[in-house]
Amino acid sequence: MVRKITITKKRVLMEDEIEAVGEGVVKRIGNGAMILSSKKHIGKKVYILVRK
């Protein structure tokens, strides 16, 4: 599996096998936070990008 991430001047270029792309809001849960996702993604590695 080839994985390449390049960050230059506020731009992100990712080259990876992507199954799905989702967007959501980080929600408070206790002292932490969570992002809602489908059950089919449980146990998979994910990328989380935090925007300003």
Backbone atoms as SQL, in Angstrom:
CREATE TABLE atoms (id INTEGER PRIMARY KEY, chain TEXT, resi INTEGER, resn TEXT, atom TEXT, x REAL, y REAL, z REAL);
INSERT INTO atoms VALUES
  (1, 'A', 1, 'MET', 'N', 0.834, -1.167, 0.000),
  (2, 'A', 1, 'MET', 'CA', 0.000, 0.000, 0.000),
  (3, 'A', 1, 'MET', 'C', 0.883, 1.235, 0.000),
  (4, 'A', 2, 'VAL', 'N', 0.681, 2.091, -0.963),
  (5, 'A', 2, 'VAL', 'CA', 1.444, 3.323, -1.062),
  (6, 'A', 2, 'VAL', 'C', 0.645, 4.431, -0.396),
  (7, 'A', 3, 'ARG', 'N', 1.279, 5.144, 0.503),
  (8, 'A', 3, 'ARG', 'CA', 0.627, 6.247, 1.201),
  (9, 'A', 3, 'ARG', 'C', 1.552, 7.447, 1.146),
  (10, 'A', 4, 'LYS', 'N', 1.043, 8.568, 0.631),
  (11, 'A', 4, 'LYS', 'CA', 1.866, 9.760, 0.510),
  (12, 'A', 4, 'LYS', 'C', 1.038, 10.968, 0.928),
  (13, 'A', 5, 'ILE', 'N', 1.560, 11.736, 1.877),
  (14, 'A', 5, 'ILE', 'CA', 0.906, 12.967, 2.324),
  (15, 'A', 5, 'ILE', 'C', 1.924, 14.093, 2.223),
  (16, 'A', 6, 'THR', 'N', 1.553, 15.164, 1.523),
  (17, 'A', 6, 'THR', 'CA', 2.429, 16.314, 1.364),
  (18, 'A', 6, 'THR', 'C', 1.693, 17.554, 1.840),
  (19, 'A', 7, 'ILE', 'N', 2.348, 18.339, 2.715),
  (20, 'A', 7, 'ILE', 'CA', 1.760, 19.576, 3.210),
  (21, 'A', 7, 'ILE', 'C', 2.695, 20.721, 2.841),
  (22, 'A', 8, 'THR', 'N', 2.201, 21.657, 2.018),
  (23, 'A', 8, 'THR', 'CA', 2.987, 22.820, 1.625),
  (24, 'A', 8, 'THR', 'C', 2.088, 24.042, 1.559),
  (25, 'A', 9, 'LYS', 'N', 2.486, 25.091, 2.229),
  (26, 'A', 9, 'LYS', 'CA', 1.802, 26.383, 2.162),
  (27, 'A', 9, 'LYS', 'C', 0.282, 26.257, 2.286),
  (28, 'A', 10, 'LYS', 'N', -0.176, 25.632, 3.355),
  (29, 'A', 10, 'LYS', 'CA', -1.599, 25.483, 3.685),
  (30, 'A', 10, 'LYS', 'C', -2.365, 24.607, 2.695),
  (31, 'A', 11, 'ARG', 'N', -1.674, 23.788, 1.936),
  (32, 'A', 11, 'ARG', 'CA', -2.341, 22.852, 1.023),
  (33, 'A', 11, 'ARG', 'C', -1.932, 21.434, 1.396),
  (34, 'A', 12, 'VAL', 'N', -2.877, 20.517, 1.317),
  (35, 'A', 12, 'VAL', 'CA', -2.624, 19.117, 1.659),
  (36, 'A', 12, 'VAL', 'C', -2.889, 18.272, 0.422),
  (37, 'A', 13, 'LEU', 'N', -1.934, 17.443, 0.073),
  (38, 'A', 13, 'LEU', 'CA', -2.090, 16.509, -1.037),
  (39, 'A', 13, 'LEU', 'C', -1.942, 15.110, -0.472),
  (40, 'A', 14, 'MET', 'N', -2.999, 14.293, -0.592),
  (41, 'A', 14, 'MET', 'CA', -2.951, 12.921, -0.097),
  (42, 'A', 14, 'MET', 'C', -3.146, 11.959, -1.256),
  (43, 'A', 15, 'GLU', 'N', -2.252, 11.004, -1.336),
  (44, 'A', 15, 'GLU', 'CA', -2.370, 9.951, -2.328),
  (45, 'A', 15, 'GLU', 'C', -2.498, 8.647, -1.570),
  (46, 'A', 16, 'ASP', 'N', -3.692, 8.083, -1.562),
  (47, 'A', 16, 'ASP', 'CA', -3.971, 6.868, -0.814),
  (48, 'A', 16, 'ASP', 'C', -5.223, 6.230, -1.411),
  (49, 'A', 17, 'GLU', 'N', -5.478, 4.996, -1.067),
  (50, 'A', 17, 'GLU', 'CA', -6.714, 4.344, -1.485),
  (51, 'A', 17, 'GLU', 'C', -7.826, 4.839, -0.579),
  (52, 'A', 18, 'ILE', 'N', -8.769, 5.599, -1.126),
  (53, 'A', 18, 'ILE', 'CA', -9.844, 6.200, -0.352),
  (54, 'A', 18, 'ILE', 'C', -11.134, 5.442, -0.634),
  (55, 'A', 19, 'GLU', 'N', -11.784, 4.974, 0.437),
  (56, 'A', 19, 'GLU', 'CA', -13.052, 4.259, 0.302),
  (57, 'A', 19, 'GLU', 'C', -14.235, 5.224, 0.334),
  (58, 'A', 20, 'ALA', 'N', -14.160, 6.227, 1.209),
  (59, 'A', 20, 'ALA', 'CA', -15.250, 7.187, 1.355),
  (60, 'A', 20, 'ALA', 'C', -14.699, 8.491, 1.916),
  (61, 'A', 21, 'VAL', 'N', -15.392, 9.562, 1.613),
  (62, 'A', 21, 'VAL', 'CA', -15.038, 10.862, 2.161),
  (63, 'A', 21, 'VAL', 'C', -16.266, 11.377, 2.894),
  (64, 'A', 22, 'GLY', 'N', -16.072, 11.802, 4.134),
  (65, 'A', 22, 'GLY', 'CA', -17.199, 12.299, 4.912),
  (66, 'A', 22, 'GLY', 'C', -16.860, 13.628, 5.535),
  (67, 'A', 23, 'GLU', 'N', -17.905, 14.345, 5.901),
  (68, 'A', 23, 'GLU', 'CA', -17.714, 15.635, 6.553),
  (69, 'A', 23, 'GLU', 'C', -18.683, 15.689, 7.717),
  (70, 'A', 24, 'GLY', 'N', -18.225, 16.217, 8.836),
  (71, 'A', 24, 'GLY', 'CA', -19.095, 16.306, 9.993),
  (72, 'A', 24, 'GLY', 'C', -18.584, 17.328, 10.973),
  (73, 'A', 25, 'VAL', 'N', -19.306, 17.454, 12.070),
  (74, 'A', 25, 'VAL', 'CA', -18.942, 18.389, 13.118),
  (75, 'A', 25, 'VAL', 'C', -18.476, 17.577, 14.323),
  (76, 'A', 26, 'VAL', 'N', -17.386, 18.001, 14.944),
  (77, 'A', 26, 'VAL', 'CA', -16.890, 17.335, 16.145),
  (78, 'A', 26, 'VAL', 'C', -17.845, 17.683, 17.277),
  (79, 'A', 27, 'LYS', 'N', -18.363, 16.647, 17.963),
  (80, 'A', 27, 'LYS', 'CA', -19.328, 16.854, 19.034),
  (81, 'A', 27, 'LYS', 'C', -18.729, 16.491, 20.370),
  (82, 'A', 28, 'ARG', 'N', -19.102, 17.238, 21.371),
  (83, 'A', 28, 'ARG', 'CA', -18.594, 17.032, 22.725),
  (84, 'A', 28, 'ARG', 'C', -19.208, 15.772, 23.325),
  (85, 'A', 29, 'ILE', 'N', -18.362, 14.978, 23.990),
  (86, 'A', 29, 'ILE', 'CA', -18.822, 13.803, 24.725),
  (87, 'A', 29, 'ILE', 'C', -17.934, 13.670, 25.959),
  (88, 'A', 30, 'GLY', 'N', -18.470, 14.014, 27.117),
  (89, 'A', 30, 'GLY', 'CA', -17.686, 13.999, 28.348),
  (90, 'A', 30, 'GLY', 'C', -16.546, 14.998, 28.265),
  (91, 'A', 31, 'ASN', 'N', -15.324, 14.540, 28.568),
  (92, 'A', 31, 'ASN', 'CA', -14.146, 15.397, 28.479),
  (93, 'A', 31, 'ASN', 'C', -13.477, 15.320, 27.113),
  (94, 'A', 32, 'GLY', 'N', -14.041, 14.564, 26.199),
  (95, 'A', 32, 'GLY', 'CA', -13.444, 14.378, 24.883),
  (96, 'A', 32, 'GLY', 'C', -14.382, 14.852, 23.784),
  (97, 'A', 33, 'ALA', 'N', -14.216, 14.276, 22.620),
  (98, 'A', 33, 'ALA', 'CA', -15.041, 14.635, 21.477),
  (99, 'A', 33, 'ALA', 'C', -15.177, 13.427, 20.558),
  (100, 'A', 34, 'MET', 'N', -16.131, 13.493, 19.639),
  (101, 'A', 34, 'MET', 'CA', -16.338, 12.395, 18.701),
  (102, 'A', 34, 'MET', 'C', -16.809, 12.945, 17.363),
  (103, 'A', 35, 'ILE', 'N', -16.658, 12.125, 16.362),
  (104, 'A', 35, 'ILE', 'CA', -17.179, 12.425, 15.037),
  (105, 'A', 35, 'ILE', 'C', -18.068, 11.256, 14.653),
  (106, 'A', 36, 'LEU', 'N', -19.307, 11.521, 14.314),
  (107, 'A', 36, 'LEU', 'CA', -20.225, 10.446, 13.951),
  (108, 'A', 36, 'LEU', 'C', -19.817, 9.831, 12.620),
  (109, 'A', 37, 'SER', 'N', -19.905, 8.515, 12.555),
  (110, 'A', 37, 'SER', 'CA', -19.522, 7.790, 11.356),
  (111, 'A', 37, 'SER', 'C', -20.400, 6.558, 11.212),
  (112, 'A', 38, 'SER', 'N', -20.411, 5.986, 10.047),
  (113, 'A', 38, 'SER', 'CA', -21.151, 4.763, 9.784),
  (114, 'A', 38, 'SER', 'C', -20.478, 3.573, 10.481),
  (115, 'A', 39, 'LYS', 'N', -21.269, 2.570, 10.868),
  (116, 'A', 39, 'LYS', 'CA', -20.721, 1.386, 11.540),
  (117, 'A', 39, 'LYS', 'C', -19.709, 0.653, 10.674),
  (118, 'A', 40, 'LYS', 'N', -19.833, 0.771, 9.363),
  (119, 'A', 40, 'LYS', 'CA', -18.940, 0.029, 8.469),
  (120, 'A', 40, 'LYS', 'C', -17.492, 0.504, 8.578),
  (121, 'A', 41, 'HIS', 'N', -17.258, 1.675, 9.197),
  (122, 'A', 41, 'HIS', 'CA', -15.904, 2.205, 9.335),
  (123, 'A', 41, 'HIS', 'C', -15.267, 1.873, 10.682),
  (124, 'A', 42, 'ILE', 'N', -15.983, 1.174, 11.558),
  (125, 'A', 42, 'ILE', 'CA', -15.438, 0.826, 12.870),
  (126, 'A', 42, 'ILE', 'C', -14.198, -0.044, 12.694),
  (127, 'A', 43, 'GLY', 'N', -13.125, 0.311, 13.380),
  (128, 'A', 43, 'GLY', 'CA', -11.882, -0.452, 13.327),
  (129, 'A', 43, 'GLY', 'C', -10.939, -0.069, 12.200),
  (130, 'A', 44, 'LYS', 'N', -11.344, 0.858, 11.343),
  (131, 'A', 44, 'LYS', 'CA', -10.488, 1.275, 10.234),
  (132, 'A', 44, 'LYS', 'C', -9.689, 2.506, 10.620),
  (133, 'A', 45, 'LYS', 'N', -8.546, 2.684, 9.988),
  (134, 'A', 45, 'LYS', 'CA', -7.745, 3.887, 10.198),
  (135, 'A', 45, 'LYS', 'C', -8.367, 5.020, 9.397),
  (136, 'A', 46, 'VAL', 'N', -8.339, 6.219, 9.977),
  (137, 'A', 46, 'VAL', 'CA', -8.936, 7.372, 9.309),
  (138, 'A', 46, 'VAL', 'C', -8.000, 8.567, 9.378),
  (139, 'A', 47, 'TYR', 'N', -8.235, 9.537, 8.528),
  (140, 'A', 47, 'TYR', 'CA', -7.544, 10.817, 8.585),
  (141, 'A', 47, 'TYR', 'C', -8.530, 11.833, 9.150),
  (142, 'A', 48, 'ILE', 'N', -8.073, 12.635, 10.083),
  (143, 'A', 48, 'ILE', 'CA', -8.890, 13.725, 10.593),
  (144, 'A', 48, 'ILE', 'C', -8.119, 15.008, 10.356),
  (145, 'A', 49, 'LEU', 'N', -8.700, 15.899, 9.593),
  (146, 'A', 49, 'LEU', 'CA', -8.074, 17.177, 9.293),
  (147, 'A', 49, 'LEU', 'C', -8.877, 18.249, 9.996),
  (148, 'A', 50, 'VAL', 'N', -8.247, 19.054, 10.820),
  (149, 'A', 50, 'VAL', 'CA', -8.917, 20.114, 11.551),
  (150, 'A', 50, 'VAL', 'C', -8.699, 21.435, 10.825),
  (151, 'A', 51, 'ARG', 'N', -9.777, 22.065, 10.452),
  (152, 'A', 51, 'ARG', 'CA', -9.684, 23.338, 9.734),
  (153, 'A', 51, 'ARG', 'C', -9.836, 24.500, 10.692),
  (154, 'A', 52, 'LYS', 'N', -9.283, 25.665, 10.323),
  (155, 'A', 52, 'LYS', 'CA', -9.428, 26.869, 11.142),
  (156, 'A', 52, 'LYS', 'C', -10.846, 27.366, 11.057);
